[in-house]
Amino acid sequence: MTVVRLRHLAQVNPLTPAFDRLADEDELTFLPMEAVWPGSRLDITRRRVKASVATGYTRFQDGDVLVPKITPTFEAGRAVLIAGLLGGVGVGTTELHVVRPGPRIDPRFLLYTVNTHGFLRLGKAEMYGVAGQQRVPDSFLRDLQVELPRLEEQRRLADFLDGETTRIDALRDRRAQQRRLLEERHTVALAECVSSREPGHHLHPLAGPVSDRWQVVPLRRAVPAVNVGVVINPSTYFTDSGVPFIHGFNVRSGWIDPTGMKFMSAASNEQLSRSRVEAGDVLVVRVGAPGRSAVVTEEFDGANCASVLILRKGKLLLPEFLSAFINSPAGQGQVKIAQYGAAQEVISAAQTLSFEVPVPDLPEQRQRVSKLEQVLGSIAELRRGIDTQVALLAERRQALITAAVTGQFDVSTASGRNVTDGVNV
């Protein structure tokens, strides 16, 4: 086995004459970064007219290996061997390196080489740029030292890995389908919680009360006040620690995510008292992804916020029931009607106060919220299990690729029956 720099085995970011030969009105494949995934997840269905992508995009052709250059996509091992392009030519995001293999290296072997632990680790160390926008330079690819077996051995390794990664990818796809079914069950549970009809009728929750225990009222009658999160200068108010500051992106459907949460001083929080929240308030995202809702828990009592509406706790509705309604299909339907804006979708306090909400009596609200929490707790536990299995499958996939490419085992004697060891399938 010889060691050869990649520049002698492949072209890095070469010209693509096939693109130049297309007419301006010809269609070709378009790849944004969200379409670049290994295996069956690669999406080459998007189309663009050549004239619309003549400048500012990366060009490639069938047989090229595309390597994401930006963090965190690079570290995720999302390089792909591209094939099946419309007319054999495509364009995509500028955040892709194009590696065009020459006659001494099998394209599939090249793909697996740029998906090994060692390649990803070295590439991460070579990244440049500001935090969150770091990129792998093309010089790293050109200077990459490749342990190059004979061409027939490369093909044998690639054949083995094609079979084993296909098995792992099929298991991952099965888990992804299970997760989608859980999300559907989550939506159904929310709808059943706030519907005045018995489960299974599939009627709109505002189709009308079935007893005098239910009524439908404008939201303004059910909450005593609605405040709007503050708009502030981060450099003026944010500190390394102190009072939590909840932004719209921290508000998920049914819970507050502390990831990336900012802080402010107690003095600033006191100054901005109108946007201070209390336990039991219901937060509704106002800007960006309007309509996501969560209840303020004791953990965030006294926090401040931005990009959200603050629905103060009233006497007619339990906060958990109100939040469940806003997150339900019926509530989201009213959000869709009310939102506006082109560059960024927004809902206003006035529009939100006009939402029609179901109001059962408080004992029934408590009963329904209790049942919902049990169902959602079970769904969350199943979701965590699936996510763990998907992570294990990804680790197993990359470990197998690394071991095969670096010669840690002989693929001619390796068995594919144990590639999912440690993963409950």
N, C-alpha and C positions, 0 to 999 in steps of 0.2 A: 504494500500500500504506500503510495506517495502522497506528499503534502504539497498542494498547489494553491496559489492565491486565486481567488474567485475571478479576478480580472482576466486571467488566462483561460478560464473555462466558460465565461459568460459575459455578455455586454450588460452594463449597468446603466439604466436610463438612456437607452439608445433612441435614435430617430425611428419613426414608423412610416416608411414610404407608402405603405398601403393606405394610410389615412389620407395622404396628399392626393392619391389617385381617385378618391371619391368625389362625386359631384356635390355641390353645395346643398342640393335638395335630398341627397341620399340619407337614409336613416342608418344609425349604428347603435350599438349597445352602450348604455350609460351606467356607470357604477359609482354611486355615492358611497361614503364609508359604511353606512348602515347596511349596505347590500353585500359587503365583503366579509364572508364567513367561510370557514373550511367545510369541506364535505357537502352534504345535501342542502345546507343552509345558504350557500352561495346563490344570490339572486341576480340573474342576467336577463330579466324580463323587461327592464326599463329601456326606453328608446329615446333618442334625440336626433334631430336633423343636424347634419354636419355644420351648416352655417351658424347654428346656435352655440356650438362648442368648439369653434375654430381657434379660440384663444382662451388661455387660463385654465386648461385642463390637462391631465396626464393621458398620453396616448399609449395604446398597447395592442397586441394581436394574439391570436390563438397560439398557445404554447409558451407564453410568457408566465413567469412567476411574479405575482404582485405581493410586495411586502409593505405593510403599513409602516409609516415612519414616525408617527406621533404617539406620545404616551396618552392613555394607557393601552391603546389598541395594539401597539407593537408587542408589549409584554404579554398580551393575551394570546399570542400565537395565532394570529388570524391571517397569515400568509396563505395564498391560494395559487394553484396552477389553473390558469384560465383556458377554457375551451368552449366551443359552441357559441361564439360571438356572432352576431348578425353580420354577415359578410366577412367574418374572420377578424373584424377590427372593432375596437371599443375605445371609449374615453372615460375618465373618472376623476375623482377628487385629486387635488394636487398633493394630498397627504399619502401618496403611494410611491414607492420605489418600484421600478420595472427591471426585472432581471431576465434577460433573454439567453437561455442556455445554448452553448455551442455543441459541436459533435462529440466532445470528450466526456460530457456529463449528461446522464439521463434526466429529463425534466422532472420526473417524479422523485428521483433521488435528491435533486436540488431542492425541491419543495420540502422534503423531510429534513434535509440538512438545516434549513432556515426555520425549522420548528423544534429544534433540540433545545434542551436546557442551556447548554453552553452558548449557543448562538444568541439566545434571548438575554442571557446574563451579560455577555460581553457587549451586546448592542445597547443595553440599558446603561452600562458604564460609559459608553461613548456619546450619550445624548447631550445636546446643547440646547440653550434657550432658557426662558423664564419658567418658573414652576407652573405645572399644569399645561404648558405648551412646548415641552421639550421634544426634540426630534432626533432621529438617527441620521447622521450624515451619510451621503453616498460613498464617501471615502472608506467608511467602515466596511461596507459591502465589497468594495473593490479590493481591499487589503485582507479580507477574510481568508484565513488559511483553512483549506478544505482537505480532509483526509480522503483521498480518492482511490477507491478500489477499482479493479478492472471493470469495464463497461458491463460485461455479463453479470458480474457480482452486484453491481449497482441495480440492475434490472431485477435480479433475484430478491434483493432486499426490498425493492419497491413493490414487487408482487406480494411479498409477505405482508408488508405494512398496509398495502391497499386492502387486503382481506381483513386484517385485524382491526384497523381503524374503522372500516365499514361496519363491523360488528359493534364496536363501541358506540359509533355514531347512531346506530339503530336503537341501542338501549337509551341513549340520551334523548333521541326523538320521542321515544315512548314516555320517558319521564316528562318531557315538555308537554306532551298531550295530556298527561295526568294533571299537570299543573294548570293547564288551561281549563280543564274540567272543574278543578277546585275554585278557580276564579268565577266560573259560571255559578257554582254552588254558593259562593259568597254573595253574588248579586241576587240570586233567588232568596237567600236568607234575609237580606235587607228588604226586599220587596214584600216578603211574607210578614215581616215584623210590623210594617207600617200600613198593611192593607186591612181594610175593614171586612174583607171577604175571607172565607176559610181557605187554607192552603189548598192548591190544586185547581181553583177556579180561574186563575190567570186573568183576573179582571184588573182594570186600572184602579189603584188604591183610592182615587178620588171619585170613583163612579157613584158614590152615594153611601150614606150610612145604612147599616143593617139593624141598628138599634139606637135608642136614645143615648147610649153611652158614647156614641161617636158624633162629632161635628166637624165641619170643614170651615176654617176661618183664614183670613189674610194673616200673614206672619206678624204684621204690625199689632194685631190684637193679642198675640201670644207671647211677645217679648216686650219688656218695659223700655228697652233702648237698644240702639245699634250705633256703635262707634266704629271709626275707621282707623286702621293702623297708621302710624306716623310715617312721614317721609322725612328722612334725616340725611345728613352728611356723615358717612361712616368714619371718616378721619377725625371728626369732631367728637363723636360719641362712643365709638367702640373701644373696648379695652380687652386685655387678655383674660380677665376673670371678672366676676361680679354678678350682676343680675342677668339672667338669661334673656336673650332677645330673639323672639320667634319670627322668622321670616316665612313668607308663603311657601317656600320650598320645603320647610320643616313640617308643614301640615299635610299629612297623608290621609287616606280615606279611613277614618276611625281612630287615628292615633297621631301623636306628635313625635317626629323623628329628631333626636338631638344631633344627628350627624351634621357637622359643619355649622352648628349654632354659634352665634356671636354673643358677646356680653357687653354690658354698659355699667357705669358706676351707679350707686344708689342715688347720688345727687341728680344725675341725668334722668334716672327713672322717675324721680319725684317731679322733676321739671316737666316731663312728658306724661303726666298722670292720666290724661284722657285716653291714651293708648295702652295703659297698664291693664292687665287681665287678672281675673280672679278664678279660683277653682269653681267649676260649674258653668263658666262662660262657654259658648260654642263659637269656634273660629271657623270662618268660611274663606277660602282663598279668593281674593278679589281680582288679582292680576296674574296673567301668564297661563295658569291652568285653573280658571275660575270654577268654583263649586265644590272642591274637595273640602271636607269638613271633619273636625275633631273636637272633642270636649277637652277643656283645660283641666288637667288633673292637679292634685295637691303639689306634685313635684314642680309645677310651673306657676303656682299661685304667686302673684306679684310680678310676673315677668312682663316685658314690654313686647311690642310686635310691629310689623310692617307688612304691607301688601295683603292684609286680611281684613275682613269685617268681623267685629266683635258683637255677637248676639248675647246680650246680658240675660242672665237666668231669670225666668219669670215663674208664675204660679200655675199656668195651664199645662206646660210641657216639661217633662223631664229632659235635661240636656242630652242624655244618651238617646232618647227617642227622637228628639229634633235632629240631632246629628245623623242618626240612621236614616231619617226621611230624606235629608238633603243629599246623602250619599246614594240613596236608592234610585232605581230607574225613573220613578215619578219625579223625584226632586231634581235629578240631573236633566230631565226633560224640560223643566221650567228654567233651569240654568241656561240651557242651549238657546231657548227662546229669548232670554233676557240679555245674553252677552253681546258685546259689540267690540269693534276695533279691528283694524287690518293687520298692522305689524304685531300687535299683542292684544289678546282677547281680555276683556274686562267686564265685570258686573258692578253695578252701583248699589249703594245702600237703599236708594229709593226703589229700585227694581226688586231687590231682594225682599223688602218689606211687603211687596205686593204678592209674593208667592202664596199660593193656597196650600195650607198644611192640614193634615188630619189631626184631630184632637180627641182621642179616646179618654175615658176617665183615668185618673192617676193609677188606681189599682191595676187596670188592664195594661197601662203603659209599663208598669213595673214588671208584670208577668211577661210581657212580650220582650222587654229589654233583657230580662234574665235568660229567657230561652235563646235570644240572639247571641248573647255573650257565650253561652255554652256551645252553640253551633260554630261560631267564629273561632272559639278557642280550639275546637277539634280541627277545623280547617287550617288554622295557623300551625298546629303541631304536625299535621300531614305535610304542609308546605315546607316546613323546616326539614323534615325527613327527605323529601324529594330534592331540595336544594343541596343537602349534604351528599346525596347519591350522585347528583350531577357534577358536583365539585370533585368527588372521588373518581368519576369516570374521566373527567378532564385531566386529572393528575395521572391516572393510569395510561391514558392515551399518550401524553407527552413523555412519560417515563419509558414506555415501550418504544416510541420513536427514537429517543435518545440512546437507549440500549442497543437497538438494532444498527443505527447509523454509526455509532462509535465502536461497534464490534464487541460488545460486552457478552453477546451470546451468538451461537451459530443458528441462523434462522432455518437451516435445513433440518435441524432436529428439534426446533421449538414447537411446542403445541399451542394452538390457539384456544384451547379449552379453558385456560386459566387467566385470560386477559382481564377478567372482571373480578378477580380475587379481591375480597374486602368490600364488594359492592353488592348489596342485597337486591337481586333482580327478580 
